């Protein structure tokens, strides 16, 4: 079976797409992934997977989305696939049109609650355009997956669809060797924490975290990734004179990032509860930290908090403010026995929350789709 996966994000860092493509290839499919060409991307290696990138003359905004969707439609039109997998609403329209034109299967993989993104609801025209597309297509869908139970319930109640939940659990890191924390300038007595992400944008807690570093000593912060406010965050650190407390590293291949994560004492996930999408998300970094066997310090979002409470593998902030973050960091710095107990629990959670187990659900989902006739 020939399968097309379409995504607008950077192919190099979208681990959900990587895992999905490799799983379909394992199932005997001929897989092609089409994404957007991004100037500051990193090298991509997906053995056995064909990849293609669409060059768009705009970096962001409505023009970028319109151009990408138009170019994607005409890229797909002359080709023939047996199944189209649309990753998020920003690739769904062209995939829907082409799948209907050729009477082929369509799978919608909602990586997030797209119309509930931070800042989108306030932009009425943009929100209405995306919502109109969603209302047009989702009731027609036969096959859908998404990332959390809460987001699945939102789609279920709005459109009567029945998404299968496949969480963004991380691959095993048992084969990886951790980096030496000394190379990061962290002393044995310091608490070394990591904040990672390919989308370090407004509302993700990066500013509050960097400001918190001025309020606490004996803590070293590693920030790995990029995003719209990464330069702003770097400037805050310089202005406050905390550049010796914070190490900034650029985006890198997932396995290399995990080698850094594994040498840390804890990981931070600080998304603000400022939109529906954040509220019900299960960020990749949550499961990356657990896969690395380190405790999680998180904002109080229901899906994330539920995982931390179930496995007792971290601490939940009362609110995402510099003072609250500094308080938690100081507690973990001073109470090493408590830190080690959380780390032990994270290592236990690591055994349960693995992609190797979670992918069974996605494998069954795609097998059922392939076995069905017609749509």
Secondary structure, 3 states (H helix, E strand, C coil): CEEEEECCCCCCCCHHHHHHHHHHHHCCCEEEEEEECCCCCCCCCCCCCEEEEECCCCCCCHHHHHHHHHHHHHHHHCCCCCEEEEECHHHHHHHHHHHHHHCCEEEEEECCCHHHCCCCCCCHHHHHHHHHHHHHHHHHCCCEEECCHHHHHHHHHHHCCCCEECCCCCCCCCCCCCCCHHHHCCCCCCEEEEEEECCCCCCCCHHHHHHHHHHCCCEEEEEEECCCCHHHHHHHHHHHCCCCCEEEECCCCHHHHHHHHHCCCEEEECCCCCCHHHHCCCCHHHHHHHHCCCEEEECCCHHHHHHHHHHCCEEECCCCCHHHHHHHHHHHHHCHHHHHHHHHHHHHHHHHCCHHHHHHHHHHHHHHHHHCCCC
